[in-house]
Amino acid sequence: MPRRLLLALPAAALAIGLSGCATAAAATPADVAERVSHLGVDPALVVTTTIEGYDLAPQSVNETDEGGVTATWAKPGTGDTITVRTEPGEMDAAGCAGLQMWGGGEATCTQDGTTWHREAEGIDEYAVVEDGRTVFVIGGDGFGAPPEDLRNAAAGLRTPTVAEVDRMFAELEQRAERNGPVERGDLPEDGDGAPIDTGGEGG
């Protein structure tokens, strides 16, 4: 499974909490598809989690090359971050052992139900296999998030609510709009298409 690096994250100055939405009804597949399909995201690969003490950094949300999603949660005042990344396909024992850890090194894999605990040189990751997808729960750049927080994030994976989907993808939507085609108002309707640039005094 190829990996795509996340956008560089500043301290979570723009972080927002989503835990208040957890009691609302989960978004339907149609709700999610309406909001993310045009962004290159597979609706079946959209998940969220709730981690006590952590806030989602919305500027971290990005699509992956395989149509999945990456998103990072940060714990204010600590520098601890946890990234959740989704990919199509269900990881098996061979795939777990063969996939290099996020921070490098060969993984030692232990399976607990549908969850793989991946560990190398004291660094932990979790991979949750469900419904034709694999959801990775990964420590931050310094790999400082405690293993218990990673386990809680893995246990808390769920389908987001409509409000959570909208808030998660708001910045990605804005980036997509900014990178779209530029509308120009200075082109003539016919002719060679050269811009209209009427000169003033002096040319």
C-alpha positions as CSV (number, residue, x, y, z in Angstrom):
1,M,0.0,0.0,0.0
2,P,1.8,3.2,-1.1
3,R,1.7,6.1,1.3
4,R,1.3,9.8,0.8
5,L,2.7,12.2,3.2
6,L,0.5,14.6,5.1
7,L,0.6,18.4,4.7
8,A,3.1,19.9,7.2
9,L,1.2,20.8,10.4
10,P,1.8,23.9,12.6
11,A,0.8,23.7,16.2
12,A,-2.9,23.1,16.3
13,A,-3.8,26.8,16.3
14,L,-6.8,26.0,14.0
15,A,-7.8,22.9,15.8
16,I,-11.5,22.2,16.4
17,G,-13.2,19.7,18.7
18,L,-15.7,17.3,17.2
19,S,-16.6,15.3,20.3
20,G,-19.9,17.2,20.7
21,C,-21.2,15.7,17.5
22,A,-20.6,12.1,18.5
23,T,-24.1,11.6,19.8
24,A,-25.8,12.7,16.6
25,A,-26.8,10.2,13.9
26,A,-24.1,8.9,11.6
27,A,-24.1,10.3,8.1
28,T,-25.6,8.0,5.4
29,P,-23.4,6.8,2.5
30,A,-25.3,9.2,0.3
31,D,-24.7,12.1,2.6
32,V,-20.9,11.4,2.6
33,A,-20.8,10.9,-1.1
34,E,-22.5,14.2,-1.8
35,R,-19.8,16.0,0.2
36,V,-16.6,14.3,-0.7
37,S,-16.8,12.4,-4.1
38,H,-15.8,15.6,-6.0
39,L,-12.7,15.9,-3.8
40,G,-11.3,12.6,-5.0
41,V,-12.3,10.8,-1.8
42,D,-14.0,7.4,-1.7
43,P,-17.0,7.9,0.7
44,A,-16.5,4.3,2.0
45,L,-13.1,5.4,3.3
46,V,-14.3,8.4,5.4
47,V,-14.1,7.8,9.1
48,T,-13.5,9.8,12.3
49,T,-12.7,9.1,15.9
50,T,-13.0,10.8,19.3
51,I,-9.9,10.9,21.5
52,E,-10.1,12.5,24.9
53,G,-7.9,15.6,25.1
54,Y,-7.3,15.7,21.4
55,D,-8.7,18.1,18.8
56,L,-9.0,17.5,15.0
57,A,-6.7,19.9,13.1
58,P,-8.8,20.6,10.0
59,Q,-5.9,21.8,8.0
60,S,-4.4,18.3,8.2
61,V,-7.4,16.6,6.3
62,N,-6.3,15.5,2.9
63,E,-7.1,12.9,0.3
64,T,-4.7,10.1,-0.5
65,D,-3.7,8.6,-3.9
66,E,-6.0,5.6,-3.3
67,G,-9.1,7.7,-2.5
68,G,-8.6,7.5,1.2
69,V,-8.3,10.2,3.8
70,T,-5.6,11.4,6.2
71,A,-6.5,13.5,9.3
72,T,-4.5,14.4,12.4
73,W,-5.7,15.1,15.9
74,A,-3.5,17.1,18.3
75,K,-3.3,17.4,22.1
76,P,-2.9,21.0,23.0
77,G,0.2,21.9,25.1
78,T,1.9,18.5,24.6
79,G,2.9,18.2,20.9
80,D,1.3,14.8,20.8
81,T,-0.5,14.0,17.5
82,I,-2.4,11.1,16.2
83,T,-3.0,10.5,12.5
84,V,-5.8,8.4,11.1
85,R,-5.4,7.3,7.5
86,T,-7.7,5.1,5.5
87,E,-6.8,2.8,2.5
88,P,-8.9,0.4,0.4
89,G,-8.3,-3.3,1.0
90,E,-8.1,-5.5,4.1
91,M,-4.7,-6.0,5.6
92,D,-3.7,-9.6,6.3
93,A,-0.7,-11.1,8.2
94,A,1.6,-10.9,5.2
95,G,0.6,-7.3,4.4
96,C,1.1,-6.3,8.0
97,A,4.6,-7.7,8.2
98,G,5.6,-6.4,4.8
99,L,4.5,-2.8,5.2
100,Q,7.2,-0.6,6.7
101,M,6.3,1.4,9.8
102,W,5.5,5.1,9.3
103,G,8.7,6.0,11.1
104,G,10.7,3.4,9.3
105,G,11.7,-0.1,10.3
106,E,10.1,-3.5,10.0
107,A,6.9,-4.1,11.9
108,T,6.2,-6.8,14.4
109,C,2.5,-7.6,14.1
110,T,0.1,-8.9,16.7
111,Q,-3.5,-9.5,15.8
112,D,-6.4,-8.9,18.2
113,G,-9.7,-9.6,16.4
114,T,-9.9,-7.2,13.4
115,T,-7.0,-5.0,14.8
116,W,-3.3,-5.3,14.1
117,H,-0.9,-3.9,16.6
118,R,2.3,-2.9,14.7
119,E,5.4,-2.2,16.7
120,A,9.1,-1.4,15.9
121,E,11.7,-0.1,18.2
122,G,9.2,1.2,20.8
123,I,7.0,2.9,18.2
124,D,3.4,1.8,18.0
125,E,0.8,1.8,15.2
126,Y,-2.6,0.2,14.9
127,A,-4.4,-1.0,11.8
128,V,-8.1,-1.7,12.0
129,V,-9.5,-3.9,9.2
130,E,-13.2,-3.6,8.5
131,D,-15.7,-3.5,5.5
132,G,-13.1,-3.8,2.8
133,R,-10.8,-1.1,4.1
134,T,-7.9,-0.7,6.5
135,V,-7.7,2.3,8.9
136,F,-4.2,3.1,10.3
137,V,-3.8,4.9,13.6
138,I,-0.3,6.4,13.7
139,G,1.7,8.5,16.2
140,G,2.9,12.0,15.2
141,D,6.2,13.2,13.7
142,G,7.9,12.6,17.0
143,F,6.0,9.4,17.6
144,G,5.2,10.8,21.1
145,A,1.6,9.9,21.4
146,P,1.2,7.4,24.2
147,P,0.2,3.9,23.1
148,E,-3.0,4.1,25.2
149,D,-4.1,7.1,23.2
150,L,-3.5,5.3,20.0
151,R,-5.5,2.3,21.2
152,N,-8.3,4.6,22.3
153,A,-8.3,6.3,18.9
154,A,-8.5,2.9,17.2
155,A,-11.3,1.7,19.4
156,G,-13.2,5.0,18.8
157,L,-13.3,4.8,15.0
158,R,-16.7,5.4,13.6
159,T,-18.7,7.0,10.7
160,P,-18.9,10.8,11.1
161,T,-22.1,12.7,11.4
162,V,-23.1,15.1,8.6
163,A,-21.8,18.1,10.7
164,E,-18.5,16.3,11.2
165,V,-18.1,15.6,7.5
166,D,-18.8,19.2,6.7
167,R,-16.3,20.5,9.3
168,M,-13.7,17.9,8.5
169,F,-13.6,18.7,4.8
170,A,-14.2,22.4,4.9
171,E,-10.5,23.4,4.4
172,L,-9.9,20.7,1.7
173,E,-12.9,22.1,-0.1
174,Q,-11.5,25.6,0.1
175,R,-8.1,24.3,-1.2
176,A,-9.8,22.6,-4.1
177,E,-11.7,25.8,-5.0
178,R,-8.5,27.9,-4.8
179,N,-6.7,25.5,-7.1
180,G,-9.5,25.3,-9.7
181,P,-9.5,27.1,-13.1
182,V,-9.1,30.9,-12.9
183,E,-12.0,32.8,-14.4
184,R,-10.8,35.8,-16.4
185,G,-12.9,38.8,-17.3
186,D,-10.5,40.5,-19.7
187,L,-10.8,38.1,-22.7
188,P,-12.7,39.1,-25.9
189,E,-15.6,36.9,-27.1
190,D,-13.9,36.5,-30.5
191,G,-10.6,37.1,-32.1
192,D,-7.3,35.6,-31.1
193,G,-8.1,35.5,-27.4
194,A,-5.5,38.1,-26.4
195,P,-6.3,40.0,-23.2
196,I,-8.0,43.3,-23.5
197,D,-5.5,45.7,-22.0
198,T,-6.6,49.2,-23.0
199,G,-3.7,51.6,-22.5
200,G,-4.1,55.0,-21.0
201,E,-2.1,58.1,-21.7
202,G,1.4,57.3,-22.8
203,G,0.4,53.9,-24.2
